[in-house]
Amino acid sequence: MKLALFDLDNTLLAGDSDFQWAQFLIEQQVLDREVYEARNIEFYEQYKAGTLDIHEFLDFQLKPLSRHPREQLNTWRSDFIERKIAPLIAPGARELIARHQAEKDLCIIITATNSFVTAPIARMLGIDHLIATEPEQKNGEFTGRVTGIPSFQAGKITRLEQWLDAHNLTWLSFLQSWFYSDSLNDLPLLKRVTHPVAVDPDATLHEHAKKSGWPIISLRQ
């Protein structure tokens, strides 16, 4: 058996679904532009620089989910996926996924973005398994807090190993493993797999991939 792991934002997507979700809510006047837009941009720049405090960001990102009924959130999300996310699917993403699926590899999207936003994107891309940051829920409604370990930086390894254990698997279950990512934040997991691949990488990951002899590819062409 072989394992194929895919980062989502700026890898399979030519953009960031976390950032775009907040911008979408601002456009819909659900969030106040004056209050939220500058903070959203600031957090995104911190993420790209590798300096993001994930818990501070999740407090910012998940609190709005707690202020609205789930039914209304689902309606906004459907519109968001159709208008903002579908056009961002990188041209080469489906072909890459299909290649691994044809080999019967176990395919998983592993992303720091919360599962409310990313679950329908995974379905759109035809990937059954998703490891994402999990918003806490009570009685079907979001509390505005996170549950468990965020799927971010080294937390991706922890969350993946928890997922594997729940499915009676370990790293040793796989003859080979791939991880496709664009971000310096994913270096811990990239170093853990047998086949790390830098996809449209940021400058830090690009340099590390060059020095390490890792493949560097683009899904946007």
Secondary structure in CASP SS format (residue, H / E / C, confidence):
PFRMAT SS
TARGET T0000
AUTHOR 0000-0000-0000
METHOD secondary structure of the structure
MODEL  1
M C 1.00
K E 1.00
L E 1.00
A E 1.00
L E 1.00
F E 1.00
D C 1.00
L H 1.00
D H 1.00
N H 1.00
T H 1.00
L H 1.00
L E 1.00
A C 1.00
G C 1.00
D C 1.00
S H 1.00
D H 1.00
F H 1.00
Q H 1.00
W H 1.00
A H 1.00
Q H 1.00
F H 1.00
L H 1.00
I H 1.00
E H 1.00
Q C 1.00
Q C 1.00
V C 1.00
L C 1.00
D C 1.00
R H 1.00
E H 1.00
V H 1.00
Y H 1.00
E H 1.00
A H 1.00
R H 1.00
N H 1.00
I H 1.00
E H 1.00
F H 1.00
Y H 1.00
E H 1.00
Q H 1.00
Y H 1.00
K H 1.00
A H 1.00
G C 1.00
T C 1.00
L C 1.00
D C 1.00
I H 1.00
H H 1.00
E H 1.00
F H 1.00
L H 1.00
D H 1.00
F H 1.00
Q H 1.00
L H 1.00
K H 1.00
P H 1.00
L H 1.00
S H 1.00
R H 1.00
H C 1.00
P C 1.00
R H 1.00
E H 1.00
Q H 1.00
L H 1.00
N H 1.00
T H 1.00
W H 1.00
R H 1.00
S H 1.00
D H 1.00
F H 1.00
I H 1.00
E H 1.00
R H 1.00
K H 1.00
I H 1.00
A H 1.00
P H 1.00
L H 1.00
I E 1.00
A C 1.00
P C 1.00
G C 1.00
A H 1.00
R H 1.00
E H 1.00
L H 1.00
I H 1.00
A H 1.00
R H 1.00
H H 1.00
Q H 1.00
A H 1.00
E C 1.00
K C 1.00
D C 1.00
L E 1.00
C E 1.00
I E 1.00
I E 1.00
I E 1.00
T E 1.00
A E 1.00
T E 1.00
N E 1.00
S H 1.00
F H 1.00
V H 1.00
T H 1.00
A H 1.00
P H 1.00
I H 1.00
A H 1.00
R H 1.00
M H 1.00
L C 1.00
G C 1.00
I C 1.00
D C 1.00
H E 1.00
L E 1.00
I E 1.00
A E 1.00
T E 1.00
E E 1.00
P E 1.00
E E 1.00
Q E 1.00
K E 1.00
N C 1.00
G C 1.00
E E 1.00
F E 1.00
T E 1.00
G E 1.00
R E 1.00
V E 1.00
T E 1.00
G C 1.00
I C 1.00
P C 1.00
S C 1.00
F C 1.00
Q C 1.00
A C 1.00
G H 1.00
K H 1.00
I H 1.00
T H 1.00
R H 1.00
L H 1.00
E H 1.00
Q H 1.00
W H 1.00
L H 1.00
D H 1.00
A H 1.00
H C 1.00
N C 1.00
L C 1.00
T C 1.00
W H 1.00
L H 1.00
S H 1.00
F C 1.00
L C 1.00
Q E 1.00
S E 1.00
W E 1.00
F E 1.00
Y E 1.00
S E 1.00
D C 1.00
S C 1.00
L H 1.00
N H 1.00
D H 1.00
L H 1.00
P H 1.00
L H 1.00
L H 1.00
K C 1.00
R C 1.00
V C 1.00
T C 1.00
H E 1.00
P E 1.00
V E 1.00
A E 1.00
V E 1.00
D C 1.00
P C 1.00
D C 1.00
A H 1.00
T H 1.00
L H 1.00
H H 1.00
E H 1.00
H H 1.00
A H 1.00
K H 1.00
K H 1.00
S H 1.00
G C 1.00
W C 1.00
P C 1.00
I E 1.00
I E 1.00
S C 1.00
L C 1.00
R C 1.00
Q C 1.00
END
